Amino acid sequence: MRLNNNRREFVGLLGVTLISSCAKINHDIGVDKNEYKELTDAFAALEKSSGGRLGICILDTQSGKYIGHRIDERFAMCSTFKLPLAAFVFNEINAGRLDKNLIVPLDPTGLKVYSPIVQAALKNGKINIVDAAKAAQISSDNIAANAILNHFGGPSFFTQKIRKIGDETTRLDAIEPMMNVFKPGDIENSTTPVAMAHSLDKILTKEYVGDEYYNLLTGWMKETQTGLKRLRAGLPVDWVVGDKTGTGINEGYANRYNDVALAFTPEGKRVIITSYFESDKYYDDIRDEDQDILKRAAEIAARFIKK
């Protein structure tokens, strides 16, 4: 089951196709859009019904084939950046450039605490950097994410790391919460569905983060509960899924609901899905009907994956 509490079962399944995931992805391997016209039309119809803007990319990492909707358009990352950020921490440790026992200061100024890990650490005003990565991934804690970025000199660290894996699109320009402010035409703090899909394919590997931290990070993805009404809700229950969400609710801007996922079918097919949805307007709270757009998008995506 997708939400099975047996973490070792999840991690084992996530490792079954590691070799193919390490191969260089050919960004030119699309699919015949005519062959998948029903699929792409379904995404367009879903977007139209929502009144908002939907971007989604489905990447079959074995074949390198991908398809989606608005895959080359920019969307605000919101907290989906915290999954690559955690991977970058582990890449630095794996390369011997970072001590896994490093303690970094916490600055809660103007931010809410979303993680019990951070809540406990605030008593001393500092946190272990691996614990900060865990809090950023599982609880989407902004204080933890900022602590990591501040240690490495700011948002430019994130952008430099993602450039090194060949992603010339994705960029981070501000820390939390300023990085969530995004208006049409902006490029700061944004990505495209296809860029993020290929980047996740490269960093969610043992080769990139190391054996130990691959198991740890993918285990955290499975433990993350913030996306239970998004992509996870629309994928078959016998798939193994881990994800990272992002949500933007800023007065004066349309609400944003994002989710990126690593999924395995029972047959062992390794798939990455990146989804970004801008609602029709601003609402003062998270709405289930908006989260449901990503659930329905995942249901459509599963048709491509099963082919």
C-alpha positions in Angstrom: 0.0 0.0 0.0 1.1 3.5 -0.7 1.0 4.6 2.9 2.4 1.5 4.4 4.3 2.4 7.6 7.0 -0.2 6.8 9.7 2.3 5.8 12.2 -0.4 4.8 9.7 -1.8 2.3 9.3 1.6 0.7 13.0 2.3 0.6 13.8 -1.1 -0.9 11.3 -0.5 -3.7 12.7 2.9 -4.4 16.0 1.4 -5.1 15.0 -1.3 -7.7 15.8 0.8 -10.8 18.7 2.9 -9.6 21.0 2.1 -12.5 18.6 3.5 -15.1 18.0 6.6 -13.0 21.7 7.5 -13.0 21.9 7.6 -16.8 22.0 10.9 -18.4 18.5 12.0 -19.4 17.9 13.1 -23.1 15.7 16.1 -22.8 14.7 15.7 -26.4 12.9 12.4 -25.8 9.3 13.5 -25.8 6.5 11.3 -27.0 4.2 11.4 -30.0 1.6 14.0 -28.9 -0.9 12.6 -31.4 -0.5 9.2 -29.7 -1.3 10.8 -26.3 -3.8 13.4 -27.5 -6.5 12.0 -25.3 -4.1 12.5 -22.3 -3.1 16.0 -23.2 -6.6 17.0 -24.0 -7.7 15.7 -20.5 -5.1 17.9 -18.9 -6.3 20.9 -20.9 -10.0 20.2 -20.0 -9.1 19.8 -16.3 -7.3 23.2 -16.4 -10.2 24.8 -18.1 -12.7 23.5 -15.5 -10.5 24.8 -12.7 -10.4 28.4 -14.0 -6.7 28.4 -13.1 -3.3 27.4 -14.7 -2.0 23.9 -14.5 1.5 22.7 -15.2 2.5 19.0 -15.0 5.2 16.7 -16.3 5.3 12.9 -16.1 8.8 11.4 -16.7 9.3 7.7 -17.3 12.9 7.5 -16.1 13.7 4.2 -17.8 12.7 5.2 -21.3 13.4 8.9 -20.7 10.0 9.7 -22.3 7.9 12.5 -20.8 4.7 14.3 -21.5 2.5 16.8 -19.8 0.8 20.2 -20.0 2.5 23.6 -19.9 5.8 21.7 -19.2 8.0 24.6 -20.4 6.1 27.4 -18.6 7.4 28.9 -15.3 5.6 28.4 -12.0 6.5 29.4 -8.5 8.3 26.6 -6.7 7.0 27.4 -3.3 8.1 24.7 -0.8 8.9 22.1 -3.5 12.4 23.6 -3.4 12.9 21.9 0.0 13.2 18.5 -1.5 16.2 19.4 -3.8 17.6 21.4 -0.9 17.7 18.3 1.4 19.3 16.4 -1.5 21.9 19.1 -1.9 22.8 18.8 1.9 23.4 15.1 1.4 25.4 15.6 -1.7 27.7 18.0 0.2 28.1 15.4 3.0 28.6 12.6 0.5 31.3 14.6 -1.2 33.1 15.2 2.1 32.5 19.0 1.9 30.1 19.0 4.9 30.2 17.5 8.3 27.0 15.6 9.0 27.3 16.7 12.7 27.4 20.4 11.8 25.2 22.5 14.1 23.7 25.6 12.5 21.8 28.6 14.1 18.1 29.1 13.8 16.4 32.4 13.2 12.7 32.3 13.7 12.1 36.0 13.0 8.7 36.4 11.5 8.1 32.8 10.8 5.9 30.1 12.2 7.2 26.8 13.5 5.9 23.8 11.5 8.2 21.1 12.8 8.4 19.5 16.3 12.1 19.1 15.5 12.6 22.8 15.1 10.3 23.6 18.1 12.6 21.5 20.3 15.8 23.0 18.7 14.7 26.6 19.2 15.3 26.2 23.0 19.0 26.3 22.2 18.7 28.4 19.0 20.5 25.9 16.9 20.0 22.6 15.0 21.9 19.8 13.4 21.9 20.3 9.6 20.6 16.8 8.8 17.7 17.4 11.3 17.1 20.7 9.5 16.9 18.9 6.2 14.4 16.5 7.7 12.2 19.2 9.1 12.3 21.1 5.8 11.2 18.0 3.9 8.7 16.3 6.2 7.1 19.4 7.9 8.0 22.0 5.2 9.5 24.0 8.0 10.6 27.5 6.8 12.9 28.2 9.7 14.8 24.9 9.0 15.1 25.6 5.3 16.4 29.1 5.9 19.0 27.8 8.4 20.4 25.5 5.7 20.4 28.3 3.1 22.0 30.8 5.5 24.8 28.3 6.3 25.7 28.0 2.6 25.5 31.8 1.9 21.9 32.2 0.8 19.6 31.2 -2.1 22.5 31.4 -4.6 23.7 28.1 -3.2 20.6 26.3 -4.3 20.8 27.8 -7.8 24.5 27.0 -8.2 23.9 23.4 -7.1 21.0 22.9 -9.6 23.1 24.4 -12.4 25.8 21.8 -11.7 23.4 19.0 -12.6 22.5 20.7 -15.9 19.3 22.6 -14.9 19.6 26.0 -16.5 16.0 26.9 -15.7 15.2 26.4 -12.0 16.3 29.2 -9.7 16.0 30.4 -6.1 16.4 34.1 -5.3 15.0 34.6 -1.8 14.6 32.8 1.5 11.3 32.1 3.2 8.8 33.6 3.1 9.7 36.1 0.4 10.4 33.4 -2.2 6.6 32.6 -2.4 5.7 36.0 -3.9 5.4 35.4 -7.6 3.4 37.2 -10.3 2.9 36.4 -14.0 6.1 37.0 -15.9 8.4 36.6 -13.0 11.4 34.2 -13.3 12.7 34.5 -9.7 12.1 31.5 -7.4 10.6 29.5 -10.2 10.9 26.4 -12.3 9.2 24.6 -15.1 7.6 21.2 -14.7 10.0 19.6 -17.2 13.1 21.1 -15.7 12.2 20.0 -12.2 11.3 16.5 -13.3 14.7 16.0 -14.9 16.5 17.5 -12.0 14.7 15.3 -9.5 15.6 12.3 -11.7 19.3 13.2 -11.3 19.4 14.0 -7.6 17.2 11.3 -6.2 19.8 8.7 -6.7 22.4 6.9 -4.5 25.1 8.2 -6.9 24.2 11.8 -6.0 23.4 11.7 -2.3 25.1 8.4 -1.2 23.6 5.1 -0.2 22.8 6.0 3.4 21.3 9.3 2.6 19.3 8.0 -0.4 17.5 5.7 1.9 17.0 8.4 4.5 15.7 11.0 2.0 13.3 8.7 0.2 12.1 7.5 3.5 11.3 11.1 4.5 9.5 11.5 1.2 7.2 8.6 2.1 6.7 9.9 5.7 5.6 13.3 4.4 1.9 13.8 5.0 1.2 17.2 3.4 0.3 15.8 0.0 -2.3 13.2 0.9 -5.0 15.1 -1.0 -2.8 15.9 -4.0 -0.8 13.6 -6.3 -0.8 10.7 -3.9 -4.6 10.7 -3.7 -4.9 10.2 -7.5 -2.3 7.5 -8.0 -3.1 3.8 -7.7 -3.0 2.5 -4.1 -0.5 -0.2 -4.9 2.1 2.2 -6.1 4.9 3.3 -3.8 4.9 7.1 -3.6 6.9 9.8 -1.8 6.4 13.5 -2.4 7.0 17.1 -1.5 4.3 19.8 -1.6 4.4 23.5 -1.9 1.6 25.9 -1.2 1.4 29.7 -1.7 -1.3 31.8 -0.1 -0.4 35.5 -0.5 -3.0 38.2 -0.6 -3.2 39.8 -4.0 -1.9 36.7 -5.8 -3.7 33.5 -7.0 -3.2 30.6 -4.6 -0.7 28.0 -5.6 -0.8 24.3 -5.0 2.3 22.3 -6.0 3.4 18.7 -5.6 6.4 16.7 -6.9 6.6 13.0 -6.5 8.7 9.9 -7.0 6.6 6.8 -7.7 7.1 3.2 -8.4 4.6 0.9 -10.0 4.2 -2.7 -8.8 6.2 -3.7 -11.9 9.1 -1.5 -10.8 8.7 1.3 -13.2 10.3 4.5 -11.8 8.3 7.7 -12.5 8.7 11.3 -11.5 5.7 13.6 -11.6 6.0 17.4 -11.1 2.8 19.4 -10.8 2.1 23.1 -10.3 -1.4 24.6 -10.1 -2.4 28.3 -9.8 -5.9 28.8 -8.6 -8.3 31.2 -10.3 -7.7 33.9 -7.6 -6.7 34.5 -4.0 -8.5 32.7 -1.2 -7.6 33.1 2.4 -7.1 29.4 3.1 -6.2 26.1 1.5 -9.2 24.7 -0.4 -9.8 21.0 -1.0 -11.3 21.7 -4.4 -8.0 23.2 -5.5 -6.0 20.3 -4.1 -8.3 18.0 -5.9 -7.0 19.4 -9.2 -3.7 17.7 -8.5 -5.4 14.5 -7.5 -7.3 14.5 -10.8 -4.2 15.4 -12.7 -2.5 12.3 -11.1 -5.3 10.1 -12.3 -4.8 11.3 -15.8 -1.0 10.9 -15.5 -1.4 7.2 -14.4 -2.8 6.5 -17.9 0.5 7.5 -19.5 2.5 5.6 -16.9 0.5 2.4 -17.4 1.0 2.4 -21.2 
